[in-house]
Amino acid sequence: MSDDRLPLFPLGIVLLPGEPVPLHIFEPRYKEMVRVCIDDDRPFGIVYASEQSLAQVGCTARIERVAARYDDGRLDIVAVGEQRFRVDEIHRDLAYLSAEVEAVEDDAPDDDVGARQAAIARHMKLLEMAGEEPKPHRYDQSLPVSFVIGRNAGLDLADKQRLLEMDSEADRIRYLSDHLGALLVRLEKAREFRDLARGDGHADGMPDLGDME
């Protein structure tokens, strides 16, 4: 395989830059791919594979460690997302897919400090409601904040893929802030409903279930 071609690993997940992902490698073709990546110290590309198609934008993943090796050649690895890419041309001459790709970069830096802080505040509130302790230092990484928030923001796969493909940090932050705001409202209503359900059973003040959609 040419050095300018990226090994591809189609999966039913969306990986963001900086996001760790544990993988169990059991298919022979991907055991071979992982061996090549370890031997050559090179990344592979994770692309979201839906039932209909293969996404055109993915994220490179570098193997951080091999967590376990099994006698039959299976592997448990932990990889970390690095760089977004766009698939230009796919090659099928190896046991696994590979592709010629180009890096995806943002058009302009984010300069909307207010929107960024609002998104962080909403994300921290979401983590609190989920029973996690918010850690402000997690947002001070070299990565764009949107990719830190997007890892656990309650996005479905389609929305996470949309986030990955956006080429503006300001747009990603606004997108996440709107999403988190709506999600928090729904969670607050659900919590109020649970509190009422644990009470004396009176329906006074019970929210309209149609509003919880």
N, CA, C and O of each residue as an XYZ file, in Angstrom:
852
protein
N       0.846     -1.200      0.000
C       0.000      0.000      0.000
C       0.877      1.244      0.000
O       1.866      1.315      0.730
N       0.515      2.217     -0.814
C       1.254      3.465     -0.872
C       1.123      4.230      0.439
O       0.087      4.184      1.103
N       2.208      4.944      0.801
C       2.201      5.697      2.056
C       1.200      6.836      2.050
O       0.805      7.322      3.110
N       0.780      7.272      0.853
C      -0.168      8.381      0.810
C      -1.618      7.907      0.808
O      -2.537      8.710      0.647
N      -1.822      6.603      0.986
C      -3.162      6.064      1.129
C      -3.433      5.712      2.580
O      -2.572      5.184      3.283
N      -4.643      6.016      3.010
C      -5.032      5.811      4.399
C      -5.852      4.527      4.529
O      -6.855      4.383      3.831
N      -5.463      3.587      5.398
C      -6.319      2.424      5.649
C      -7.652      2.883      6.219
O      -7.691      3.762      7.081
N      -8.738      2.296      5.745
C     -10.069      2.701      6.200
C     -10.713      1.588      7.030
O     -10.598      0.402      6.720
N     -11.393      2.016      8.093
C     -12.125      1.094      8.962
C     -13.568      1.593      9.025
O     -13.882      2.418      9.883
N     -14.454      1.123      8.150
C     -15.860      1.541      8.217
C     -16.531      0.950      9.461
O     -16.457     -0.255      9.701
N     -17.174      1.794     10.232
C     -17.812      1.356     11.466
C     -19.137      2.080     11.656
O     -19.401      3.094     11.010
N     -19.943      1.565     12.523
C     -21.212      2.208     12.853
C     -21.069      3.230     13.963
O     -21.937      3.342     14.829
N     -19.977      3.973     13.936
C     -19.732      5.026     14.917
C     -19.207      6.256     14.192
O     -18.770      6.180     13.043
N     -19.257      7.387     14.881
C     -18.637      8.617     14.391
C     -17.570      9.012     15.407
O     -17.862      9.177     16.592
N     -16.347      9.161     14.943
C     -15.228      9.513     15.815
C     -14.877     10.980     15.620
O     -14.803     11.467     14.493
N     -14.660     11.683     16.737
C     -14.256     13.086     16.694
C     -12.779     13.214     17.063
O     -12.247     12.361     17.773
N     -12.115     14.262     16.593
C     -10.725     14.490     16.999
C     -10.603     14.558     18.527
O     -11.384     15.230     19.201
N      -9.605     13.847     19.050
C      -9.383     13.836     20.489
C     -10.189     12.811     21.242
O      -9.967     12.613     22.436
N     -11.116     12.154     20.584
C     -12.000     11.198     21.256
C     -11.361      9.803     21.287
O     -10.967      9.286     20.242
N     -11.256      9.193     22.463
C     -10.742      7.821     22.529
C     -11.828      6.821     22.159
O     -13.009      7.046     22.421
N     -11.416      5.716     21.548
C     -12.382      4.683     21.172
C     -11.747      3.310     21.378
O     -10.696      3.027     20.804
N     -12.376      2.448     22.195
C     -11.893      1.069     22.332
C     -12.453      0.217     21.199
O     -13.627      0.337     20.848
N     -11.624     -0.634     20.634
C     -12.045     -1.467     19.507
C     -11.603     -2.907     19.722
O     -10.479     -3.172     20.147
N     -12.498     -3.818     19.424
C     -12.168     -5.244     19.451
C     -11.949     -5.687     18.011
O     -12.882     -5.658     17.208
N     -10.749     -6.089     17.681
C     -10.384     -6.432     16.311
C     -10.400     -7.946     16.163
O      -9.613     -8.650     16.796
N     -11.307     -8.443     15.317
C     -11.430     -9.899     15.188
C     -11.446    -10.381     13.732
O     -11.088    -11.529     13.468
N     -11.857     -9.524     12.780
C     -11.857     -9.949     11.386
C     -10.424     -9.997     10.859
O      -9.635     -9.095     11.144
N     -10.077    -11.027     10.100
C      -8.699    -11.153      9.589
C      -8.209     -9.909      8.848
O      -7.061     -9.500      9.016
N      -9.081     -9.301      8.023
C      -8.630     -8.135      7.249
C      -8.267     -6.968      8.145
O      -7.342     -6.216      7.839
N      -8.993     -6.805      9.263
C      -8.686     -5.690     10.153
C      -7.566     -6.024     11.128
O      -6.888     -5.126     11.627
N      -7.369     -7.302     11.401
C      -6.174     -7.693     12.154
C      -4.928     -7.354     11.336
O      -3.923     -6.892     11.876
N      -5.011     -7.589     10.027
C      -3.894     -7.236      9.145
C      -3.699     -5.725      9.098
O      -2.568     -5.243      9.153
N      -4.790     -4.980      8.996
C      -4.708     -3.522      8.957
C      -4.061     -2.970     10.217
O      -3.192     -2.100     10.150
N      -4.488     -3.481     11.368
C      -3.936     -3.007     12.634
C      -2.455     -3.360     12.735
O      -1.660     -2.564     13.234
N      -2.083     -4.548     12.264
C      -0.676     -4.938     12.293
C       0.170     -3.950     11.487
O       1.235     -3.525     11.934
N      -0.315     -3.589     10.291
C       0.405     -2.639      9.453
C       0.530     -1.290     10.158
O       1.597     -0.676     10.149
N      -0.554     -0.838     10.764
C      -0.546      0.467     11.430
C       0.402      0.474     12.626
O       1.076      1.473     12.873
N       0.460     -0.627     13.366
C       1.369     -0.706     14.502
C       2.819     -0.768     14.018
O       3.684     -0.058     14.531
N       3.072     -1.617     13.032
C       4.446     -1.784     12.534
C       4.995     -0.500     11.923
O       6.167     -0.166     12.100
N       4.129      0.217     11.200
C       4.576      1.432     10.503
C       4.298      2.712     11.289
O       4.594      3.810     10.819
N       3.729      2.566     12.484
C       3.366      3.723     13.313
C       2.570      4.735     12.496
O       2.941      5.904     12.390
N       1.482      4.263     11.929
C       0.647      5.132     11.119
C      -0.807      5.015     11.557
O      -1.199      3.998     12.129
N      -1.608      6.037     11.300
C      -3.027      5.986     11.684
C      -3.858      5.236     10.652
O      -3.393      4.937      9.553
N      -5.084      4.942     11.027
C      -6.085      4.470     10.074
C      -7.260      5.428     10.148
O      -7.331      6.264     11.049
N      -8.167      5.309      9.216
C      -9.301      6.224      9.184
C     -10.596      5.531      9.547
O     -10.918      4.479      8.995
N     -11.339      6.112     10.471
C     -12.671      5.607     10.806
C     -13.698      6.446     10.055
O     -13.729      7.671     10.169
N     -14.535      5.759      9.287
C     -15.612      6.421      8.555
C     -16.931      5.774      8.951
O     -17.030      4.553      9.078
N     -17.931      6.607      9.142
C     -19.247      6.115      9.550
C     -19.900      5.368      8.399
O     -20.074      5.909      7.307
N     -20.259      4.118      8.660
C     -20.919      3.287      7.656
C     -22.365      3.064      8.091
O     -22.632      2.320      9.034
N     -23.288      3.713      7.398
C     -24.706      3.489      7.656
C     -25.180      2.343      6.774
O     -24.394      1.781      6.011
N     -26.450      1.996      6.873
C     -26.985      0.927      6.027
C     -26.997      1.338      4.559
O     -26.954      0.487      3.671
N     -27.056      2.645      4.308
C     -27.184      3.122      2.938
C     -25.848      3.433      2.277
O     -25.685      3.193      1.080
N     -24.894      3.961      3.030
C     -23.689      4.455      2.381
C     -22.538      4.615      3.370
O     -22.683      4.402      4.574
N     -21.390      4.998      2.813
C     -20.193      5.284      3.582
C     -20.005      6.794      3.606
O     -20.041      7.442      2.560
N     -19.805      7.355      4.792
C     -19.634      8.805      4.894
C     -18.388      9.251      4.137
O     -17.408      8.512      4.046
N     -18.435     10.446      3.602
C     -17.295     10.993      2.854
C     -16.296     11.710      3.749
O     -15.163     11.963      3.339
N     -16.710     12.041      4.971
C     -15.803     12.682      5.926
C     -15.649     11.771      7.131
O     -16.632     11.300      7.704
N     -14.406     11.530      7.503
C     -14.114     10.679      8.657
C     -13.037     11.303      9.515
O     -12.724     12.486      9.380
N     -12.472     10.499     10.401
C     -11.443     10.991     11.318
C     -10.347      9.935     11.437
O     -10.631      8.753     11.633
N      -9.097     10.371     11.316
C      -8.007      9.423     11.504
C      -7.949      9.014     12.969
O      -8.308      9.782     13.861
N      -7.491      7.795     13.197
C      -7.372      7.259     14.559
C      -5.975      6.672     14.715
O      -5.536      5.879     13.883
N      -5.287      7.053     15.764
C      -3.969      6.502     16.034
C      -4.056      5.542     17.212
O      -4.669      5.854     18.233
N      -3.448      4.386     17.067
C      -3.498      3.375     18.128
C      -2.645      3.849     19.302
O      -1.432      4.023     19.188
N      -3.320      4.052     20.431
C      -2.631      4.526     21.629
C      -2.020      3.376     22.417
O      -0.924      3.491     22.966
N      -2.746      2.269     22.460
C      -2.212      1.096     23.161
C      -2.985     -0.148     22.752
O      -4.136     -0.083     22.321
N      -2.314     -1.275     22.903
C      -2.957     -2.578     22.726
C      -3.335     -3.070     24.113
O      -2.463     -3.358     24.933
N      -4.621     -3.165     24.374
C      -5.090     -3.530     25.707
C      -5.020     -5.026     25.953
O      -4.828     -5.461     27.088
N      -5.175     -5.826     24.885
C      -5.138     -7.289     25.058
C      -4.855     -7.946     23.722
O      -5.290     -7.476     22.671
N      -4.113     -9.050     23.786
C      -3.865     -9.903     22.617
C      -4.350    -11.304     22.960
O      -4.102    -11.810     24.055
N      -5.042    -11.920     22.016
C      -5.585    -13.255     22.247
C      -4.852    -14.276     21.384
O      -4.250    -13.931     20.368
N      -4.914    -15.528     21.802
C      -4.176    -16.593     21.123
C      -4.578    -16.752     19.662
O      -3.768    -17.172     18.836
N      -5.830    -16.416     19.341
C      -6.293    -16.575     17.959
C      -6.030    -15.340     17.095
O      -6.496    -15.261     15.958
N      -5.281    -14.381     17.640
C      -4.916    -13.199     16.871
C      -5.818    -11.999     17.071
O      -5.535    -10.912     16.567
N      -6.906    -12.193     17.807
C      -7.780    -11.046     18.082
C      -7.050    -10.036     18.966
O      -6.129    -10.377     19.708
N      -7.495     -8.779     18.861
C      -6.862     -7.696     19.624
C      -7.916     -6.791     20.237
O      -8.976     -6.575     19.649
N      -7.628     -6.270     21.402
C      -8.367     -5.140     21.959
C      -7.420     -3.950     21.928
O      -6.339     -3.995     22.515
N      -7.821     -2.896     21.250
C      -6.974     -1.715     21.159
C      -7.738     -0.484     21.619
O      -8.968     -0.477     21.662
N      -6.992      0.551     21.961
C      -7.569      1.861     22.238
C      -6.923      2.838     21.260
O      -5.702      2.990     21.232
N      -7.751      3.488     20.469
C      -7.270      4.465     19.501
C      -7.848      5.837     19.859
O      -8.854      5.933     20.562
N      -7.203      6.886     19.368
C      -7.644      8.256     19.646
C      -7.775      9.014     18.335
O      -6.884      8.970     17.487
N      -8.895      9.711     18.181
C      -9.124     10.500     16.980
C      -8.120     11.623     16.839
O      -7.742     12.261     17.822
N      -7.685     11.864     15.596
C      -6.681     12.918     15.379
C      -7.156     13.995     14.394
O      -7.416     15.130     14.793
N      -7.267     13.644     13.136
C      -7.474     14.637     12.085
C      -8.662     14.266     11.206
O      -8.792     13.120     10.776
N      -9.521     15.235     10.946
C     -10.625     14.990     10.013
C     -10.089     14.884      8.576
O      -9.097     15.518      8.217
N     -10.763     14.079      7.783
C     -10.363     13.941      6.378
C     -11.597     13.750      5.507
O     -12.664     13.355      5.976
N     -11.416     14.043      4.234
C     -12.450     13.791      3.235
C     -11.922     12.750      2.259
O     -10.794     12.848      1.777
N     -12.751     11.752      1.975
C     -12.358     10.680      1.066
C     -12.419     11.183     -0.374
O     -13.455     11.664     -0.834
N     -11.293     11.064     -1.077
C     -11.251     11.431     -2.496
C     -11.463     10.218     -3.393
O     -12.249     10.269     -4.339
N     -10.763      9.132     -3.098
C     -10.873      7.930     -3.926
C     -10.609      6.697     -3.082
O      -9.621      6.641     -2.350
N     -11.481      5.716     -3.179
C     -11.348      4.472     -2.420
C     -10.684      3.402     -3.277
O     -10.985      3.261     -4.462
N      -9.780      2.654     -2.664
C      -9.098      1.551     -3.342
C      -9.485      0.237     -2.664
O      -9.644      0.169     -1.446
N      -9.630     -0.801     -3.485
C     -10.079     -2.103     -2.986
C      -9.088     -3.218     -3.355
O      -9.484     -4.375     -3.495
N      -7.813     -2.875     -3.511
C      -6.831     -3.856     -3.941
C      -6.179     -4.604     -2.778
O      -5.332     -5.469     -2.999
N      -6.566     -4.281     -1.547
C      -6.038     -4.952     -0.361
C      -7.170     -5.701      0.343
O      -8.331     -5.617     -0.059
N      -6.822     -6.419      1.378
C      -7.846     -7.135      2.144
C      -8.823     -6.151      2.777
O      -9.996     -6.473      2.970
N      -8.351     -4.972      3.094
C      -9.181     -3.918      3.692
C      -9.203     -2.717      2.754
O      -8.356     -2.595      1.869
N     -10.172     -1.837      2.951
C     -10.264     -0.642      2.125
C      -9.149      0.341      2.478
O      -8.702      0.414      3.622
N      -8.717      1.085      1.482
C      -7.816      2.215      1.714
C      -8.287      3.351      0.817
O      -9.085      3.136     -0.095
N      -7.800      4.550      1.073
C      -8.298      5.688      0.301
C      -7.265      6.786      0.210
O      -6.416      6.952      1.085
N      -7.362      7.531     -0.875
C      -6.659      8.800     -0.986
C      -7.570      9.844     -0.336
O      -8.753      9.932     -0.663
N      -7.019     10.622      0.574
C      -7.838     11.551      1.346
C      -7.190     12.931      1.377
O      -6.011     13.094      1.064
N      -7.983     13.902      1.756
C      -7.464     15.245      2.001
C      -7.939     15.711      3.368
O      -9.055     15.403      3.787
N      -7.087     16.455      4.061
C      -7.420     16.941      5.398
C      -8.563     17.947      5.322
O      -8.659     18.729      4.376
N      -9.415     17.914      6.320
C     -10.501     18.889      6.452
C     -10.095     19.901      7.520
O      -9.866     19.537      8.674
N     -10.010     21.142      7.139
C      -9.618     22.206      8.053
C     -10.763     23.203      8.200
O     -11.615     23.313      7.318
N     -10.781     23.926      9.315
C     -11.783     24.966      9.507
C     -11.464     26.175      8.628
O     -10.302     26.487      8.370
N     -12.514     26.842      8.181
C     -12.337     28.015      7.333
C     -11.765     29.193      8.102
O     -10.946     29.950      7.581
N     -12.208     29.344      9.359
C     -11.777     30.498     10.143
C     -11.804     30.132     11.621
O     -12.584     29.267     12.020
N     -10.972     30.767     12.444
C     -10.989     30.477     13.877
C     -12.260     30.990     14.540
O     -12.910     31.910     14.045
N     -12.600     30.378     15.668
C     -13.783     30.801     16.419
C     -13.456     32.041     17.223
O     -12.470     32.062     17.961
N     -14.274     33.079     17.089
C     -14.026     34.296     17.860
C     -15.248     34.710     18.681
O     -15.307     35.830     19.189
N     -16.226     33.804     18.810
C     -17.440     34.094     19.571
C     -17.294     33.515     20.977
O     -17.763     32.413     21.260
N     -16.640     34.272     21.843
C     -16.350     33.795     23.198
C     -17.645     33.553     23.974
O     -17.747     32.583     24.724
N     -18.638     34.437     23.795
C     -19.896     34.296     24.521
C     -20.615     33.005     24.191
O     -21.108     32.315     25.084
N     -20.677     32.677     22.903
C     -21.350     31.444     22.484
C     -20.599     30.222     23.013
O     -21.210     29.233     23.417
N     -19.277     30.302     23.005
C     -18.480     29.182     23.490
C     -18.725     28.952     24.977
O     -18.895     27.812     25.410
N     -18.744     30.021     25.754
C     -18.976     29.887     27.184
C     -20.388     29.385     27.486
O     -20.588     28.625     28.434
N     -21.365     29.807     26.683
C     -22.741     29.332     26.874
C     -22.831     27.839     26.600
O     -23.505     27.111     27.330
N     -22.153     27.377     25.546
C     -22.177     25.949     25.219
C     -21.502     25.133     26.322
O     -21.977     24.056     26.682
N     -20.398     25.648     26.856
C     -19.700     24.940     27.943
C     -20.593     24.850     29.172
O     -20.680     23.799     29.806
N     -21.261     25.963     29.509
C     -22.133     25.977     30.686
C     -23.275     24.964     30.527
O     -23.614     24.255     31.475
N     -23.854     24.899     29.348
C     -24.948     23.943     29.124
C     -24.443     22.503     29.172
O     -25.128     21.613     29.676
N     -23.255     22.285     28.651
C     -22.691     20.937     28.690
C     -22.395     20.509     30.121
O     -22.645     19.363     30.492
N     -21.865     21.422     30.924
C     -21.584     21.099     32.328
C     -22.867     20.796     33.086
O     -22.886     19.923     33.954
N     -23.938     21.513     32.762
C     -25.224     21.240     33.404
C     -25.741     19.867     33.002
O     -26.291     19.136     33.826
N     -25.561     19.518     31.724
C     -25.982     18.192     31.260
C     -25.220     17.100     32.007
O     -25.814     16.106     32.422
N     -23.927     17.274     32.177
C     -23.124     16.287     32.897
C     -23.588     16.167     34.350
O     -23.652     15.063     34.891
N     -23.910     17.290     34.979
C     -24.412     17.265     36.351
C     -25.711     16.469     36.437
O     -25.892     15.660     37.348
N     -26.613     16.703     35.484
C     -27.890     15.988     35.488
C     -27.692     14.492     35.250
O     -28.510     13.676     35.674
N     -26.585     14.134     34.561
C     -26.292     12.725     34.312
C     -25.531     12.087     35.472
O     -25.190     10.905     35.423
N     -25.265     12.881     36.522
C     -24.582     12.341     37.693
C     -23.070     12.373     37.596
O     -22.383     11.765     38.416
N     -22.542     13.080     36.598
C     -21.090     13.201     36.463
C     -20.632     14.529     37.056
O     -21.374     15.511     37.086
N     -19.392     14.527     37.524
C     -18.818     15.756     38.058
C     -18.173     16.541     36.916
O     -17.213     16.064     36.311
N     -18.682     17.731     36.615
C     -18.075     18.530     35.540
C     -16.625     18.879     35.870
O     -16.299     19.184     37.018
N     -15.773     18.834     34.876
C     -14.359     19.161     35.044
C     -14.010     20.284     34.076
O     -13.771     20.037     32.894
N     -13.979     21.523     34.577
C     -13.753     22.671     33.672
C     -12.471     22.572     32.865
O     -12.407     23.096     31.752
N     -11.448     21.913     33.398
C     -10.179     21.867     32.672
C     -10.279     21.078     31.373
O      -9.430     21.234     30.495
N     -11.295     20.236     31.234
C     -11.419     19.431     30.007
C     -11.660     20.314     28.789
O     -11.400     19.898     27.659
N     -12.160     21.541     29.012
C     -12.455     22.427     27.891
C     -11.257     23.290     27.503
O     -11.331     24.064     26.549
N     -10.163     23.158     28.234
C      -8.975     23.987     27.991
C      -7.912     23.243     27.189
O      -6.725     23.549     27.301
N      -8.327     22.274     26.385
C      -7.386     21.514     25.584
C      -7.037     22.282     24.310
O      -7.642     23.307     23.997
N      -6.053     21.765     23.592
C      -5.675     22.394     22.322
C      -6.717     22.140     21.241
O      -6.729     22.811     20.209
N      -7.595     21.162     21.485
C      -8.651     20.852     20.524
C      -9.728     21.931     20.519
O      -9.919     22.622     21.520
N     -10.433     22.080     19.399
C     -11.631     22.923     19.415
C     -12.614     22.412     20.471
O     -12.821     21.206     20.606
N     -13.210     23.335     21.210
C     -14.126     22.968     22.296
C     -15.303     22.143     21.780
O     -15.817     21.281     22.492
N     -15.724     22.400     20.560
C     -16.883     21.677     20.022
C     -16.630     20.176     19.983
O     -17.553     19.391     20.198
N     -15.401     19.767     19.713
C     -15.105     18.338     19.647
C     -15.024     17.713     21.031
O     -15.253     16.513     21.183
N     -14.698     18.515     22.041
C     -14.717     18.033     23.430
C     -16.160     17.832     23.879
O     -16.500     16.797     24.453
N     -17.006     18.824     23.617
C     -18.414     18.745     24.007
C     -19.138     17.646     23.226
O     -19.957     16.915     23.782
N     -18.832     17.539     21.951
C     -19.567     16.633     21.081
C     -19.425     15.166     21.423
O     -20.231     14.349     20.977
N     -18.409     14.811     22.212
C     -18.197     13.402     22.557
C     -19.367     12.838     23.354
O     -19.767     11.692     23.148
N     -19.909     13.633     24.255
C     -21.020     13.155     25.097
C     -22.051     14.256     25.279
O     -22.289     14.743     26.385
N     -22.652     14.631     24.163
C     -23.660     15.694     24.173
C     -25.040     15.170     23.818
O     -25.944     15.959     23.541
N     -25.220     13.858     23.819
C     -26.518     13.300     23.479
C     -26.850     13.386     22.006
O     -28.024     13.399     21.635
N     -25.827     13.444     21.154
C     -26.062     13.502     19.711
C     -26.289     12.098     19.165
O     -25.625     11.151     19.585
N     -27.234     11.962     18.223
C     -27.337     10.685     17.531
C     -26.252     10.647     16.453
O     -25.552     11.637     16.239
N     -26.114      9.514     15.782
C     -25.016      9.354     14.836
C     -25.085     10.352     13.685
O     -24.058     10.881     13.261
N     -26.286     10.611     13.179
C     -26.427     11.548     12.067
C     -26.015     12.952     12.482
O     -25.350     13.657     11.723
N     -26.410     13.360     13.693
C     -26.051     14.692     14.172
C     -24.558     14.794     14.482
O     -23.943     15.834     14.246
N     -23.983     13.726     15.006
C     -22.546     13.731     15.287
C     -21.746     13.802     13.987
O     -20.719     14.477     13.919
N     -22.228     13.097     12.952
C     -21.569     13.169     11.649
C     -21.679     14.583     11.074
O     -20.728     15.099     10.487
N     -22.828     15.190     11.246
C     -23.003     16.566     10.781
C     -22.013     17.490     11.484
O     -21.423     18.365     10.851
N     -21.830     17.299     12.787
C     -20.871     18.104     13.544
C     -19.463     17.905     12.988
O     -18.725     18.871     12.799
N     -19.095     16.661     12.728
C     -17.767     16.353     12.207
C     -17.507     17.056     10.882
O     -16.382     17.478     10.611
N     -18.537     17.182     10.059
C     -18.365     17.730      8.722
C     -18.364     19.255      8.678
O     -17.940     19.835      7.678
N     -18.823     19.910      9.726
C     -18.856     21.376      9.721
C     -17.443     21.945      9.686
O     -16.561     21.466     10.399
N     -17.226     22.969      8.857
C     -15.886     23.525      8.700
C     -15.720     24.875      9.395
O     -14.891     25.692      8.996
N     -16.521     25.097     10.443
C     -16.421     26.329     11.222
C     -16.665     26.002     12.687
O     -17.701     25.434     13.033
N     -15.715     26.357     13.551
C     -15.900     26.116     14.977
C     -17.067     26.931     15.509
O     -17.811     26.457     16.367
N     -17.238     28.157     15.008
C     -18.360     28.985     15.457
C     -19.689     28.319     15.124
O     -20.613     28.337     15.938
N     -19.793     27.731     13.933
C     -21.030     27.036     13.548
C     -21.250     25.810     14.422
O     -22.378     25.536     14.831
N     -20.187     25.071     14.713
C     -20.324     23.883     15.561
C     -20.764     24.264     16.965
O     -21.600     23.585     17.561
N     -20.210     25.341     17.495
C     -20.577     25.787     18.838
C     -22.040     26.202     18.890
O     -22.754     25.835     19.823
N     -22.493     26.963     17.901
C     -23.899     27.373     17.871
C     -24.806     26.155     17.751
O     -25.843     26.080     18.410
N     -24.423     25.219     16.923
C     -25.201     23.989     16.728
C     -25.316     23.219     18.043
O     -26.401     22.774     18.416
N     -24.202     23.066     18.734
C     -24.212     22.337     20.005
C     -24.973     23.089     21.084
O     -25.698     22.483     21.873
N     -24.814     24.398     21.123
C     -25.509     25.185     22.139
C     -27.023     25.067     21.969
O     -27.747     24.905     22.952
N     -27.503     25.149     20.726
C     -28.939     24.999     20.471
C     -29.410     23.590     20.837
O     -30.458     23.412     21.458
N     -28.619     22.602     20.442
C     -28.977     21.211     20.752
C     -29.029     20.975     22.256
O     -29.974     20.369     22.762
N     -28.015     21.453     22.968
C     -27.967     21.243     24.415
C     -29.084     21.989     25.119
O     -29.657     21.484     26.084
N     -29.404     23.203     24.640
C     -30.488     23.958     25.245
C     -31.806     23.215     25.144
O     -32.551     23.127     26.120
N     -32.101     22.675     23.957
C     -33.347     21.922     23.768
C     -33.330     20.628     24.578
O     -34.352     20.238     25.143
N     -32.186     19.967     24.636
C     -32.078     18.714     25.386
C     -32.285     18.946     26.878
O     -32.951     18.154     27.545
N     -31.721     20.019     27.397
C     -31.873     20.318     28.821
C     -33.329     20.606     29.175
O     -33.807     20.208     30.237
N     -34.030     21.300     28.279
C     -35.455     21.572     28.524
C     -36.228     20.264     28.618
O     -37.052     20.090     29.516
N     -35.963     19.335     27.683
C     -36.658     18.049     27.704
C     -36.330     17.260     28.974
O     -37.208     16.628     29.562
N     -35.090     17.299     29.383
C     -34.690     16.558     30.582
C     -35.309     17.164     31.840
O     -35.699     16.439     32.755
N     -35.396     18.488     31.883
C     -36.021     19.145     33.032
C     -37.494     18.765     33.124
O     -38.000     18.506     34.216
N     -38.184     18.730     31.987
C     -39.592     18.353     31.981
C     -39.755     16.898     32.420
O     -40.676     16.566     33.166
N     -38.853     16.036     31.951
C     -38.926     14.622     32.342
C     -38.683     14.462     33.835
O     -39.317     13.633     34.488
N     -37.763     15.256     34.374
C     -37.496     15.173     35.807
C     -38.675     15.674     36.612
O     -39.006     15.092     37.645
N     -39.325     16.754     36.157
C     -40.520     17.257     36.840
C     -41.627     16.207     36.834
O     -42.335     16.023     37.824
N     -41.762     15.523     35.697
C     -42.788     14.492     35.592
C     -42.501     13.355     36.575
O     -43.412     12.856     37.235
N     -41.233     12.947     36.670
C     -40.877     11.876     37.606
C     -41.150     12.295     39.046
O     -41.620     11.499     39.859
N     -40.845     13.572     39.352
C     -41.093     14.059     40.706
C     -42.581     14.024     41.032
O     -42.971     13.655     42.139
N     -43.423     14.416     40.049
C     -44.862     14.373     40.267
C     -45.347     12.934     40.427
O     -46.221     12.650     41.245
N     -44.770     12.036     39.639
C     -45.186     10.633     39.688
C     -44.861      9.999     41.031
O     -45.526      9.053     41.453
N     -43.842     10.517     41.700
C     -43.472      9.976     43.008
C     -44.300     10.593     44.133
O     -44.197     10.187     45.290
N     -45.140     11.600     43.766
C     -45.909     12.303     44.787
C     -47.205     11.599     45.113
O     -47.251     10.371     45.171
N     -48.289     12.387     45.333
C     -49.544     11.803     45.801
C     -50.471     11.400     44.663
O     -51.601     10.977     44.910
N     -50.016     11.522     43.432
C     -50.822     11.040     42.308
C     -51.738     12.078     41.712
O     -52.390     11.808     40.704
N     -51.812     13.286     42.313
C     -52.674     14.317     41.734
C     -52.083     14.820     40.434
O     -50.865     14.932     40.297
N     -52.945     15.122     39.485
C     -52.487     15.537     38.162
C     -52.304     17.031     38.047
O     -51.855     17.514     37.007
N     -52.650     17.802     39.114
C     -52.516     19.249     39.021
C     -51.080     19.621     38.682
O     -50.140     19.182     39.344
N     -50.926     20.429     37.652
C     -49.596     20.886     37.280
C     -48.815     19.890     36.458
O     -47.667     20.161     36.107
N     -49.393     18.744     36.138
C     -48.657     17.752     35.347
C     -48.453     18.292     33.936
O     -49.397     18.787     33.321
N     -47.243     18.202     33.421
C     -46.993     18.737     32.091
C     -47.714     17.943     31.026
O     -47.975     16.750     31.179
N     -48.030     18.629     29.944
C     -48.639     17.976     28.788
C     -47.597     17.067     28.144
O     -46.550     17.541     27.703
N     -47.878     15.757     28.087
C     -46.897     14.823     27.553
C     -46.567     15.136     26.096
O     -45.485     14.793     25.621
N     -47.486     15.782     25.386
C     -47.193     16.134     24.003
C     -46.082     17.150     23.897
O     -45.394     17.209     22.878
N     -45.890     17.963     24.945
C     -44.836     18.974     24.931
C     -43.464     18.382     25.186
O     -42.458     19.079     25.055
N     -43.404     17.097     25.552
C     -42.124     16.498     25.899
C     -41.446     15.868     24.695
O     -40.335     15.348     24.807
N     -42.101     15.910     23.550
C     -41.493     15.337     22.346
C     -40.332     16.203     21.886
O     -39.686     15.891     20.886
